[in-house]
């Protein structure tokens, strides 16, 4: 069985990496008035945002580059990627 994501652009080589990048880009999308990421509270652009931007670009490249970046993405702490949580979390309260 082949899983085809109709929402992914045609030039995507690694759809899973692209989908993970889009999720992280959506969470770490802007800075607050203090210049910190609205999702994790780190200085904007946070490391998760930069990694997500890299993942988005690499998802269009040959699979060897995507494989390496997927390992980097999976190495992030769960607090940065929000693995296993269903609610919005900030590092610091306002």
ChimeraX attribute file (.defattr): number of C-alpha atoms within 10 A of each C-alpha:
attribute: neighborCount
match mode: 1-to-1
recipient: residues
	/A:1	3
	/A:2	4
	/A:3	6
	/A:4	8
	/A:5	10
	/A:6	7
	/A:7	8
	/A:8	14
	/A:9	11
	/A:10	9
	/A:11	10
	/A:12	18
	/A:13	17
	/A:14	21
	/A:15	21
	/A:16	15
	/A:17	23
	/A:18	24
	/A:19	18
	/A:20	18
	/A:21	25
	/A:22	16
	/A:23	13
	/A:24	23
	/A:25	19
	/A:26	13
	/A:27	19
	/A:28	26
	/A:29	14
	/A:30	17
	/A:31	17
	/A:32	12
	/A:33	8
	/A:34	10
	/A:35	13
	/A:36	17
	/A:37	24
	/A:38	23
	/A:39	25
	/A:40	23
	/A:41	20
	/A:42	19
	/A:43	14
	/A:44	20
	/A:45	15
	/A:46	21
	/A:47	16
	/A:48	24
	/A:49	23
	/A:50	15
	/A:51	18
	/A:52	25
	/A:53	16
	/A:54	15
	/A:55	28
	/A:56	24
	/A:57	15
	/A:58	24
	/A:59	25
	/A:60	19
	/A:61	15
	/A:62	12
	/A:63	13
	/A:64	10
	/A:65	14
	/A:66	24
	/A:67	15
	/A:68	12
	/A:69	20
	/A:70	20
	/A:71	10
	/A:72	12
	/A:73	19
	/A:74	11
	/A:75	10
	/A:76	15
	/A:77	11
	/A:78	11
	/A:79	13
	/A:80	21
	/A:81	21
	/A:82	17
	/A:83	11
	/A:84	8
	/A:85	10
	/A:86	7
	/A:87	7
	/A:88	10
	/A:89	15
	/A:90	15
	/A:91	13
	/A:92	10
	/A:93	6
	/A:94	4
